[in-house]
């Protein structure tokens, strides 16, 4: 977490995605990789997940959010942005921490993809077994 005057920079990660969020006081615009939020995350559930820390803390129009996110797919990137945004909100106003903690937005989701094992099709799927 880095403070640059009235701006806070935090990071978040989910699966293999990492997001860097810059939060500053403003009109409520959200940019992800120099694109508008609606263009970067076309699915509505991903957009609501990204904006959930702002809706829970009722700070939707107060801050401008600039996000750099890389790695993984859109679902993992949405989770990474959510965690980084929640951390940035806590850095801006520490009173919001209890609200975000009760909604589970400050915990990093540690689930990763299980690796593929040798002699199998996928991580758990096996070839058909023939007894005779």
C-alpha positions in Angstrom: 0.0 0.0 0.0 1.5 3.2 -1.2 0.3 6.8 -0.4 0.9 9.5 -3.0 -0.8 12.6 -1.5 -4.5 12.0 -2.0 -4.0 8.7 -3.9 -3.7 5.2 -2.7 -2.1 2.3 -4.6 -2.9 -1.3 -3.5 -2.5 -4.8 -5.1 -4.8 -7.8 -5.1 -4.6 -11.3 -6.5 -6.8 -14.2 -7.4 -5.8 -17.5 -9.2 -3.0 -16.3 -11.5 -4.3 -12.7 -11.9 -2.8 -9.7 -10.2 -4.4 -6.2 -10.0 -3.0 -2.8 -9.1 -5.6 -0.3 -8.1 -5.1 3.5 -7.8 -7.9 5.2 -5.8 -8.3 8.9 -5.5 -11.2 11.3 -4.6 -13.3 12.1 -7.7 -16.5 11.6 -9.5 -16.8 7.8 -9.5 -15.2 6.8 -12.9 -13.7 3.3 -13.1 -11.1 2.5 -15.8 -9.6 -1.0 -16.2 -6.5 -1.2 -18.4 -7.3 2.2 -20.0 -10.8 1.0 -20.9 -14.2 1.8 -19.4 -15.4 -0.9 -17.0 -18.3 -1.9 -19.2 -16.0 -2.6 -22.1 -13.4 -4.6 -20.2 -15.8 -6.7 -18.2 -18.7 -7.5 -20.5 -20.5 -9.9 -18.1 -22.8 -8.2 -15.6 -21.8 -10.5 -12.7 -18.1 -9.6 -13.1 -18.9 -5.9 -13.1 -21.0 -6.3 -9.9 -18.2 -8.3 -8.3 -15.6 -5.6 -9.1 -17.9 -2.8 -7.7 -19.1 -4.7 -4.7 -16.6 -3.1 -2.2 -18.0 0.3 -3.3 -21.6 -0.7 -3.0 -21.1 -2.4 0.4 -19.4 0.7 1.9 -21.8 3.1 0.1 -18.9 5.1 -1.5 -20.0 4.6 -5.2 -19.6 8.2 -6.5 -16.9 9.4 -4.2 -13.7 7.9 -5.7 -12.1 7.5 -9.1 -10.6 4.1 -9.7 -7.8 3.3 -12.1 -6.9 -0.4 -12.4 -4.0 -2.3 -14.1 -4.7 -6.0 -14.2 -2.8 -8.8 -15.8 -2.7 -12.6 -16.0 -5.4 -15.2 -15.9 -9.0 -14.9 -17.2 -11.7 -12.4 -16.6 -13.2 -14.2 -13.6 -9.8 -14.3 -11.8 -9.1 -10.7 -12.8 -12.5 -9.5 -11.4 -11.7 -11.2 -8.1 -8.2 -9.6 -8.0 -9.7 -6.1 -8.7 -12.3 -6.7 -5.9 -9.6 -7.5 -3.3 -7.3 -4.6 -4.4 -10.2 -2.1 -4.3 -11.3 -3.3 -0.8 -7.8 -2.9 0.4 -7.6 0.6 -1.1 -10.8 1.6 0.6 -9.5 0.5 3.9 -6.3 2.6 3.3 -8.5 5.7 2.6 -10.8 5.2 5.5 -10.1 2.7 8.2 -13.7 2.9 9.5 -14.8 0.8 6.5 -12.7 -2.2 7.5 -15.3 -3.9 9.7 -17.9 -3.6 7.0 -15.6 -5.1 4.3 -14.4 -7.8 6.7 -17.9 -9.0 7.5 -18.7 -9.3 3.8 -15.5 -11.3 3.2 -13.9 -8.9 0.9 -10.5 -8.5 2.6 -9.7 -12.3 2.5 -7.6 -13.5 -0.4 -9.2 -16.5 -2.1 -6.4 -19.0 -2.1 -8.0 -21.6 -4.4 -5.8 -22.5 -7.4 -6.2 -24.9 -10.3 -5.3 -28.4 -9.4 -2.4 -29.8 -11.5 -2.9 -32.5 -14.0 -1.5 -35.9 -12.9 0.4 -38.3 -15.2 -1.6 -41.3 -16.5 -4.8 -39.3 -16.3 -6.8 -37.1 -18.7 -7.1 -34.2 -16.4 -6.5 -33.5 -12.7 -9.2 -36.0 -11.5 -10.7 -37.4 -14.7 -9.2 -40.8 -15.5 -9.2 -43.1 -18.6 -11.9 -45.7 -18.7 -11.1 -48.7 -16.6 -11.4 -52.2 -18.1 -11.3 -55.2 -15.7 -10.8 -57.7 -18.5 
